[in-house]
């Protein structure tokens, strides 16, 4: 830990009254100390009780300051690139050479195994030719592999059987030659050749058995003197070197350019050192050294362009990009996801480290687009799942940070929408490719799909609402159409069932289509659109055999039905108004869904049959509500000296009685118990209203009319049921 602090500290000591990435002690005299002294001392919050205040870029120092010439800046940049890239190219060449050497050695193993197999086959044939004939009833014997090195777990045992037709001339049945092994696997896979006769347990040992000499365990003395002292000695030397550099910085023996050069040199040297550690088997420690080297390089380049202003921010930005590319190449060469993550984090920090505080949207978003494309390419090749989420969240942080700081509603709107769309397609590409390849989405892929869609739709809504409703609606409809197209081309699963990826994209399409409706429409049109969309989804779900689409349609029908009850349109002329029309559309949508279910009745399970029954009840409920509204408004108009409230209640009682009668007639004709029970329930409601309300509040004439109609209808219903029961008894 001390070495890490000292390595960072050696870049930054003996700064005479500067401001920048430093630490200011809260004293009246304004004395200052460097942040690296704070790190080297192991303190995290204060020095000697004085509070510390950190600042990245002081006022007045964010302007571009470049005291050296343009030619000198180019030379500095080239020198930095060579210092950083040179060791990495050497490492990559060394790794490639060792890999080629390992491949050549591994390719010889299958050849030797094949030759051993041929020799064993010939020896087995000779041995069987001179031995007595074996009986055909002999049991096959399984050859156990040698115990030198564990063979591949999937290798099948080899059985040697005798031919029953020619006992004197036994031809062994042996496995085919072993398959070639891949380079670097370290184990020969394939079938083990036979090495002894079927009936002889005393034959010679197996030929070609693989043995290795196990390394002798180290004792405690060798481990302490050979391993631990080595590590302690390295750390001690590094501490001594860091302390010496600190002393030189304290006495101003090394200038500003020398400090930056030393930092870049140390950061570059840490990379081949980490490669050497990796070759010794210290994988985790070597990646930590590589991370420290990357951090040292980034900090040194930042100090040169922001703190010391030895070169411009453009040079520093380009140098940081070079460091990112080198670290990414190192991660690919080592096949290390952790180094790739460190490279990506450094790349995401680059815009902050090289920022000038000005609005540079095209440069920033273009850089983020290239960075996302690189992360996408590496993630798709190496299947490193952590790269895309990190790049996605970093991009979103920069996007919304730029929006909060620099966005102006007039000029950059179209350009901002273009970049937001580019980001959406960039991070939606890999999950779509996986789904088209038949790979089911993992939990992280599902989260990325949903978060990407949510981020893009939120950006469109914030940028375009409420001034540009039509473009926003069209973009949402385009998103819905695109997700439908993706869902259609994704291959189906077993038994032609929709896969999780197809359902996911279909659900997103439905969501965007549903959101597009209230963006452009208002009031009753939202309700009508939801109901029509729900009916279409139910019908499409039955045609496509998709339970997901049907359930989505039922949900939309329920939402629109509830919305119609809570927010009904205004009434008007009797049966000729928007409210009655809305109820008719709602009833028609229920009817379409019911008709689609009846035509595919074989595909219905028990829960969905209950949902269809609810639709049938909802049709009658909404029809009764619509007619009740119309009769209530019609008889609510004053005229001819009639009491309005009394007339309205009598009209409702008569209407409900007649509707219950019609339901009973239809239930009897269609032999539908559901319709008959609806009729009886409505009759019960009418009886309760007449005896509890009409009897108490209506005048004598209205009360007599209400009771007369109800009594006559109930007598007729009772007579019908009595005659039906008598016929059933006579037939039985």
TAVENLIN-V759607 format. One record per residue. RES is the residue in one small letter. PSI is psi in radians with two decimals (999 if undefined). D_CENTER is the distance of its C-alpha to the mean C-alpha in Angstrom with 2 decimals. Layout:
[[RES/PSI/D_CENTER] [RES/PSI/D_CENTER]]
This chain:
[[x/-0.69/36.07] [x/-0.64/39.35] [x/-0.71/38.87] [x/-0.75/35.52] [x/-0.74/37.21] [x/-0.61/40.29] [x/-0.68/38.46] [x/-0.58/36.80] [x/-0.58/40.12] [x/-0.20/42.20] [x/-0.25/40.67] [x/0.67/41.91] [x/2.83/45.25] [x/0.86/48.52] [x/1.96/47.14] [x/1.80/50.15] [x/0.90/49.23] [x/2.85/45.97] [x/2.75/43.01] [x/-2.42/39.43] [x/1.39/36.99] [x/-2.95/39.61] [x/2.20/40.79] [x/2.18/43.68] [x/2.36/45.89] [x/1.08/46.93] [x/2.78/50.67] [x/-0.52/53.16] [x/-0.28/54.22] [x/0.42/50.71] [x/2.56/50.68] [x/2.58/47.42] [x/2.78/45.80] [x/2.62/42.95] [x/-0.53/39.47] [x/-0.47/39.82] [x/-0.63/42.94] [x/-0.78/40.90] [x/-0.74/38.37] [x/-0.54/41.24] [x/-0.17/43.03] [x/0.20/40.12] [x/2.65/40.18] [x/-0.24/37.22] [x/-0.62/38.71] [x/2.91/42.36] [x/2.10/45.44] [x/0.64/48.60] [x/-0.07/47.51] [x/2.33/46.72] [x/2.55/43.35] [x/2.50/41.24] [x/2.18/39.50] [x/2.58/36.95] [x/2.46/36.49] [x/-0.80/34.50] [x/1.98/36.64] [x/2.79/39.99] [x/2.42/41.42] [x/-0.12/43.25] [x/0.07/41.66] [x/-0.09/38.52] [x/2.79/40.58] [x/2.08/40.64] [x/2.10/43.40] [x/1.63/44.35] [x/-0.33/47.83] [x/2.89/47.72] [x/2.90/48.20] [x/-0.67/45.59] [x/-0.69/46.93] [x/-0.64/46.59] [x/-0.74/42.94] [x/-0.72/42.18] [x/-0.69/44.06] [x/-0.76/42.18] [x/-0.75/38.81] [x/-0.70/39.96] [x/-0.75/41.31] [x/-0.77/38.09] [x/-0.72/36.11] [x/-0.72/38.67] [x/-0.68/38.75] [x/-0.78/34.97] [x/-0.45/34.44] [x/-0.95/37.62] [x/-0.60/36.77] [x/-0.72/33.29] [x/-0.65/34.80] [x/-0.71/37.31] [x/-0.79/34.68] [x/-0.69/32.79] [x/-0.72/36.13] [x/-0.74/37.09] [x/-0.72/33.86] [x/-0.71/34.38] [x/-0.77/38.02] [x/-0.62/37.31] [x/-0.70/34.70] [x/-0.72/37.31] [x/-0.73/39.91] [x/-0.66/37.73] [x/-0.74/37.00] [x/-0.64/40.76] [x/-0.69/41.53] [x/-0.53/38.94] [x/-0.37/40.21] [x/-0.40/43.66] [x/-0.85/42.58] [x/-0.62/42.13] [x/-0.79/45.47] [x/-0.70/47.30] [x/-0.69/45.79] [x/-0.70/46.91] [x/-0.71/50.41] [x/-0.69/50.69] [x/-0.73/49.67] [x/-0.74/52.51] [x/-0.75/55.03] [x/-0.64/54.20] [x/-0.75/54.53] [x/-0.74/57.97] [x/-0.66/59.11] [x/-0.67/58.09] [x/-0.73/60.07] [x/-0.71/63.12] [x/-0.70/62.92] [x/-0.48/62.75] [x/-0.49/65.65] [x/-0.08/68.03] [x/2.78/67.07] [x/2.71/68.40] [x/2.53/66.62] [x/2.65/64.04] [x/2.68/63.99] [x/-0.33/61.50] [x/0.06/60.66] [x/2.51/59.31] [x/2.46/55.85] [x/2.45/53.19] [x/2.38/52.40] [x/2.22/48.99] [x/2.20/48.97] [x/2.41/47.15] [x/2.77/45.52] [x/2.75/46.98] [x/0.35/45.77] [x/-1.08/45.46] [x/2.37/41.77] [x/2.23/39.33] [x/3.05/38.60] [x/2.41/35.38] [x/-0.45/34.37] [x/0.05/34.15] [x/2.22/37.65] [x/2.54/39.96] [x/2.63/43.52] [x/2.26/46.31] [x/2.41/49.05] [x/2.06/52.56] [x/2.69/54.63] [x/2.63/58.12] [x/2.19/59.19] [x/-0.36/61.44] [x/-0.48/63.42] [x/1.50/64.80] [x/-0.49/65.32] [x/-0.46/67.28] [x/1.58/64.74] [x/2.17/61.41] [x/2.05/58.47] [x/2.57/55.45] [x/1.96/52.14] [x/2.84/49.67] [x/2.76/46.03] [x/2.88/45.05] [x/2.62/44.65] [x/2.60/41.54] [x/2.78/38.60] [x/2.57/37.80] [x/2.70/35.49] [x/2.59/32.81] [x/2.38/33.75] [x/0.00/32.83] [x/-0.59/32.29] [x/0.02/35.43] [x/2.47/36.41] [x/2.12/38.24] [x/2.71/36.65] [x/-2.94/38.65] [x/2.45/41.63] [x/2.22/44.35] [x/2.66/47.71] [x/2.59/50.59] [x/0.17/53.24] [x/2.88/55.97] [x/2.75/58.07] [x/-0.55/57.11] [x/0.10/60.14] [x/2.07/60.80] [x/-0.08/59.29] [x/0.34/61.41] [x/3.05/60.32] [x/2.81/59.22] [x/2.86/55.82] [x/2.43/52.86] [x/2.46/53.00] [x/0.25/50.10] [x/2.56/48.69] [x/2.22/46.34] [x/2.58/47.29] [x/2.66/46.15] [x/2.08/47.91] [x/2.43/46.02] [x/2.44/46.07] [x/2.38/48.30] [x/2.49/46.63] [x/2.50/47.40] [x/3.02/49.63] [x/-0.64/49.02] [x/-0.80/51.47] [x/-0.65/49.81] [x/-0.72/46.35] [x/-0.87/47.59] [x/-0.63/49.76] [x/-0.56/47.62] [x/-0.98/44.06] [x/-0.70/44.11] [x/-0.58/46.97] [x/-0.82/45.20] [x/-0.74/42.13] [x/-0.68/44.36] [x/-0.71/46.50] [x/-0.79/43.59] [x/-0.72/42.39] [x/-0.76/46.01] [x/-0.70/46.51] [x/-0.70/43.36] [x/-0.74/44.52] [x/-0.75/47.93] [x/-0.78/46.60] [x/-0.72/44.41] [x/-0.68/47.38] [x/-0.72/49.63] [x/-0.68/47.38] [x/-0.76/47.14] [x/-0.71/50.93] [x/-0.67/51.22] [x/-0.68/48.94] [x/-0.58/50.89] [x/0.21/54.10] [x/0.61/52.75] [x/-0.35/53.55] [x/2.22/50.32] [x/-3.03/49.57] [x/-0.82/46.36] [x/-0.67/45.79] [x/-0.68/46.58] [x/-0.78/44.03] [x/-0.72/41.23] [x/-0.71/42.49] [x/-0.73/42.60] [x/-0.79/39.05] [x/-0.71/37.75] [x/-0.77/39.94] [x/-0.74/38.80] [x/-0.68/35.10] [x/-0.64/35.73] [x/-0.44/37.81] [x/-0.46/35.19] [x/-0.89/33.02] [x/-0.51/35.71] [x/-0.70/36.58] [x/-0.59/33.08] [x/-0.68/33.46] [x/-0.71/36.79] [x/-0.64/35.34] [x/-0.68/32.68] [x/-0.45/35.55] [x/-0.05/37.27] [x/0.02/34.41] [x/1.27/33.11] [x/-0.91/29.50] [x/-0.75/27.94] [x/-0.65/30.88] [x/-0.64/30.79] [x/-0.58/27.20] [x/-0.70/28.38] [x/-0.68/31.30] [x/-0.69/29.13] [x/-0.71/27.05] [x/-0.68/30.40] [x/-0.72/31.66] [x/-0.79/28.78] [x/-0.70/29.25] [x/-0.72/32.99] [x/-0.79/32.64] [x/-0.79/30.42] [x/-0.66/32.76] [x/-0.77/35.83] [x/-0.70/34.73] [x/-0.75/33.81] [x/-0.65/37.20] [x/-0.59/39.00] [x/-0.47/37.68] [x/-0.70/37.21] [x/-0.96/39.66] [x/-0.28/42.53] [x/0.80/41.93] [x/-0.43/43.25] [x/2.96/41.21] [x/2.91/39.20] [x/-0.53/35.58] [x/-0.74/34.91] [x/-0.76/36.16] [x/-0.70/34.06] [x/-0.77/30.89] [x/-0.68/31.65] [x/-0.69/32.46] [x/-0.63/29.15] [x/-0.72/27.38] [x/-0.75/29.63] [x/-0.73/28.73] [x/-0.79/24.99] [x/-0.73/25.69] [x/-0.76/27.99] [x/-0.64/25.58] [x/-0.74/22.87] [x/-0.67/25.62] [x/-0.68/26.66] [x/-0.71/23.22] [x/-0.72/23.16] [x/-0.66/26.79] [x/-0.18/26.28] [x/0.84/22.98] [x/2.00/21.80] [x/-0.56/18.18] [x/-0.73/19.67] [x/-0.63/21.91] [x/-0.69/19.17] [x/-0.75/17.33] [x/-0.70/20.78] [x/-0.72/21.41] [x/-0.70/18.29] [x/-0.76/19.26] [x/-0.67/22.76] [x/-0.64/21.75] [x/-0.47/20.00] [x/-0.27/23.22] [x/-0.81/25.45] [x/-0.57/25.60] [x/-0.78/26.67] [x/-0.56/29.20] [x/0.31/30.70] [x/2.50/30.60] [x/0.00/33.85] [x/0.14/33.01] [x/2.84/33.41] [x/1.87/31.26] [x/1.21/29.98] [x/-0.81/27.09] [x/-0.76/27.32] [x/-0.80/27.48] [x/-0.92/24.63] [x/-0.55/22.14] [x/-0.72/23.41] [x/-0.76/22.87] [x/-0.60/19.26] [x/-0.80/18.73] [x/-0.68/20.41] [x/-0.75/18.54] [x/-0.66/15.12] [x/-0.70/16.72] [x/-0.75/18.03] [x/-0.65/14.83] [x/-0.75/13.33] [x/-0.78/16.57] [x/-0.72/16.73] [x/-0.66/13.24] [x/-0.54/14.03] [x/-0.74/17.49] [x/-0.17/17.05] [x/0.77/13.72] [x/1.89/13.06] [x/-0.27/9.50] [x/-0.21/10.36] [x/-0.86/11.63] [x/-0.80/9.01] [x/-0.70/7.66] [x/-0.79/11.44] [x/-0.65/12.51] [x/-0.86/10.34] [x/-0.67/11.77] [x/-0.72/15.07] [x/-0.74/15.31] [x/-0.66/14.81] [x/-0.79/17.43] [x/-0.69/19.80] [x/-0.89/19.42] [x/-0.49/20.29] [x/-0.73/22.81] [x/-0.71/24.52] [x/-0.75/24.55] [x/-0.54/26.22] [x/-0.66/28.72] [x/-0.16/29.67] [x/2.34/28.60] [x/2.38/31.64] [x/-0.40/31.59] [x/-1.02/34.06] [x/-0.91/33.46] [x/0.36/29.87] [x/-0.92/28.22] [x/-0.72/27.84] [x/-0.66/26.77] [x/-0.71/24.12] [x/-0.66/22.71] [x/-0.78/22.77] [x/-0.69/20.79] [x/-0.69/18.19] [x/-0.68/17.92] [x/-0.75/17.76] [x/-0.69/14.83] [x/-0.85/12.97] [x/-0.58/13.94] [x/-0.81/13.26] [x/-0.06/9.52] [x/-0.16/9.38] [x/-0.86/11.65] [x/-0.79/10.05] [x/-0.61/7.85] [x/-0.75/11.18] [x/-0.74/13.29] [x/-0.74/11.85] [x/-0.69/12.38] [x/-0.49/15.79] [x/0.04/16.65] [x/0.12/16.41] [x/2.22/13.59] [x/2.49/11.80] [x/2.35/8.01] [x/3.10/7.40] [x/-0.69/6.26] [x/-0.65/3.84] [x/-0.73/2.85] [x/-0.76/3.87] [x/-0.71/3.19] [x/-0.73/2.53] [x/-0.83/4.96] [x/-0.77/6.78] [x/-0.67/7.23] [x/-0.77/8.28] [x/-0.72/10.52] [x/-0.75/11.85] [x/-0.73/12.70] [x/-0.79/14.44] [x/-0.65/16.29] [x/-0.72/17.38] [x/-0.76/18.67] [x/-0.74/20.58] [x/-0.75/22.03] [x/-0.63/23.19] [x/-0.56/24.65] [x/-0.38/26.42] [x/2.46/27.34] [x/0.11/30.20] [x/-0.57/32.21] [x/1.27/30.43] [x/-0.70/29.60] [x/-0.84/30.22] [x/-0.67/27.88] [x/-0.73/25.13] [x/-0.77/25.84] [x/-0.67/25.91] [x/-0.68/22.57] [x/-0.68/20.95] [x/-0.65/22.86] [x/-0.68/21.75] [x/-0.74/18.05] [x/-0.77/18.98] [x/-0.69/20.97] [x/-0.72/18.35] [x/-0.58/15.79] [x/-0.74/18.80] [x/-0.72/19.72] [x/-0.74/16.41] [x/-0.58/16.69] [x/-0.60/20.29] [x/-0.19/19.89] [x/2.27/17.29] [x/2.60/19.65] [x/2.89/20.62] [x/-2.68/20.61] [x/2.53/23.75] [x/0.53/26.63] [x/0.49/25.08] [x/2.54/22.62] [x/2.42/19.43] [x/3.00/16.32] [x/-0.67/13.20] [x/-0.74/11.54] [x/-0.76/14.76] [x/-0.64/14.90] [x/-0.83/11.50] [x/-0.59/12.67] [x/-0.68/16.12] [x/-0.70/15.20] [x/-0.67/13.71] [x/-0.77/16.92] [x/-0.68/18.99] [x/-0.81/17.59] [x/-0.67/18.39] [x/-0.68/21.71] [x/-0.67/22.56] [x/-0.45/21.92] [x/-0.43/24.07] [x/-0.98/27.03] [x/-0.24/27.88] [x/-0.75/27.28] [x/-0.63/30.30] [x/2.91/32.29] [x/2.75/34.05] [x/-2.25/35.91] [x/-0.45/36.93] [x/-0.54/35.09] [x/-0.76/31.71] [x/-0.79/33.02] [x/-0.69/34.40] [x/-0.73/31.27] [x/-0.72/29.12] [x/-0.75/31.76] [x/-0.73/32.10] [x/-0.70/28.36] [x/-0.75/28.26] [x/-0.71/31.21] [x/-0.70/29.73] [x/-0.70/26.51] [x/-0.80/28.72] [x/-0.77/30.90] [x/-0.64/28.07] [x/-0.65/26.50] [x/-0.65/29.85] [x/-0.68/30.33] [x/0.06/26.96] [x/0.76/27.17] [x/1.89/23.85] [x/-0.52/24.08] [x/-0.79/20.83] [x/-0.67/22.54] [x/-0.77/25.73] [x/-0.63/24.32] [x/-0.69/22.66] [x/-0.74/26.13] [x/-0.69/27.88] [x/-0.78/25.75] [x/-0.67/26.57] [x/-0.71/30.20] [x/-0.71/30.35] [x/-0.79/29.01] [x/-0.66/31.50] [x/-0.75/34.30] [x/-0.70/33.82] [x/-0.64/33.68] [x/-0.62/36.90] [x/-0.70/38.65] [x/-0.71/37.73] [x/1.24/38.13] [x/2.61/40.67] [x/2.97/42.15] [x/2.57/45.77] [x/-2.96/48.56] [x/-2.45/51.59] [x/2.71/54.25] [x/2.08/54.55] [x/0.07/51.87] [x/1.16/51.26] [x/2.94/48.64] [x/-0.58/44.90] [x/-0.83/44.35] [x/-0.64/45.94] [x/-0.69/44.11] [x/-0.72/40.73] [x/-0.64/41.69] [x/-0.71/42.83] [x/-0.70/39.51] [x/-0.76/37.71] [x/-0.67/40.15] [x/-0.69/39.76] [x/-0.71/35.97] [x/-0.72/36.57] [x/-0.69/39.12] [x/-0.78/36.85] [x/-0.70/34.29] [x/-0.70/37.22] [x/-0.73/38.71] [x/-0.65/35.49] [x/-0.67/35.34] [x/-0.63/39.02] [x/-0.31/38.68] [x/0.80/35.93] [x/-0.48/37.46] [x/-0.44/37.05] [x/-0.01/33.25] [x/2.35/33.30] [x/-3.09/32.66] [x/-0.83/34.31] [x/-0.67/31.73] [x/-0.51/31.47] [x/-0.65/35.26] [x/-0.68/35.40] [x/-0.65/33.12] [x/-0.66/35.49] [x/-0.66/38.40] [x/-0.67/36.93] [x/-0.73/36.74] [x/-0.73/40.41] [x/-0.69/41.43] [x/-0.59/39.47] [x/-0.83/41.43] [x/-0.65/44.72] [x/-0.81/43.62] [x/-0.57/42.53] [x/-0.74/45.61] [x/-0.69/47.82] [x/-0.75/46.17] [x/-0.79/46.59] [x/-0.63/50.23] [x/-0.73/50.90] [x/-0.77/49.72] [x/-0.80/52.00] [x/-0.64/55.03] [x/-0.78/54.54] [x/-0.67/54.54] [x/-0.83/57.37] [x/-0.07/59.70] [x/-0.09/58.67] [x/2.26/60.65] [x/2.54/64.02] [x/2.54/67.13] [x/0.51/70.42] [x/0.38/70.75] [x/2.38/68.15] [x/2.14/66.15] [x/-0.85/62.53] [x/-0.72/60.84] [x/-0.74/63.16] [x/-0.68/62.64] [x/-0.77/58.83] [x/-0.67/58.82] [x/-0.69/61.32] [x/-0.71/59.29] [x/-0.73/56.17] [x/-0.77/58.17] [x/-0.76/59.68] [x/-0.84/56.39] [x/-0.63/54.54] [x/-0.78/57.51] [x/-0.69/57.67] [x/-0.69/53.88] [x/-0.63/54.09] [x/-0.76/57.02] [x/-0.73/55.17] [x/-0.70/52.23] [x/-0.73/54.73] [x/-0.78/56.44] [x/-0.64/53.21] [x/-0.66/52.15] [x/-0.74/55.51] [x/-0.72/55.55] [x/0.03/52.05] [x/0.82/52.45] [x/1.92/49.30] [x/-0.54/49.37] [x/-0.75/46.39] [x/-0.69/48.41] [x/-0.69/51.48] [x/-0.58/49.73] [x/-0.72/48.35] [x/-0.81/51.92] [x/-0.65/53.33] [x/-0.72/50.74] [x/-0.65/51.69] [x/-0.73/55.36] [x/-0.68/54.79] [x/-0.71/53.21] [x/-0.75/56.22] [x/-0.77/58.67] [x/-0.73/57.07] [x/-0.77/57.21] [x/-0.79/60.81] [x/-0.45/62.19] [x/-0.56/60.28] [x/-0.95/60.14] [x/-0.65/62.55] [x/-0.47/65.36] [x/-0.58/65.12] [x/-0.36/64.41] [x/2.66/65.73] [x/2.99/69.32] [x/-0.80/71.73] [x/-0.81/71.42] [x/-0.63/67.60] [x/-0.72/67.52] [x/-0.76/70.01] [x/-0.77/68.03] [x/-0.79/64.76] [x/-0.61/66.36] [x/-0.80/68.28] [x/-0.78/65.29] [x/-0.77/63.25] [x/-0.75/66.16] [x/-0.75/67.02] [x/-0.74/63.48] [x/-0.65/63.07] [x/-0.71/66.41] [x/-0.73/65.32] [x/-0.76/62.04] [x/-0.71/63.96] [x/-0.69/66.51] [x/-0.79/63.85] [x/-0.62/62.18] [x/-0.76/65.66] [x/-0.64/66.70] [x/-0.70/63.42] [x/-0.68/63.98] [x/-0.69/67.60] [x/-0.70/66.64] [x/-0.67/64.11] [x/-0.67/66.80] [x/-0.66/69.33] [x/-0.56/67.00] [x/999/66.19]]
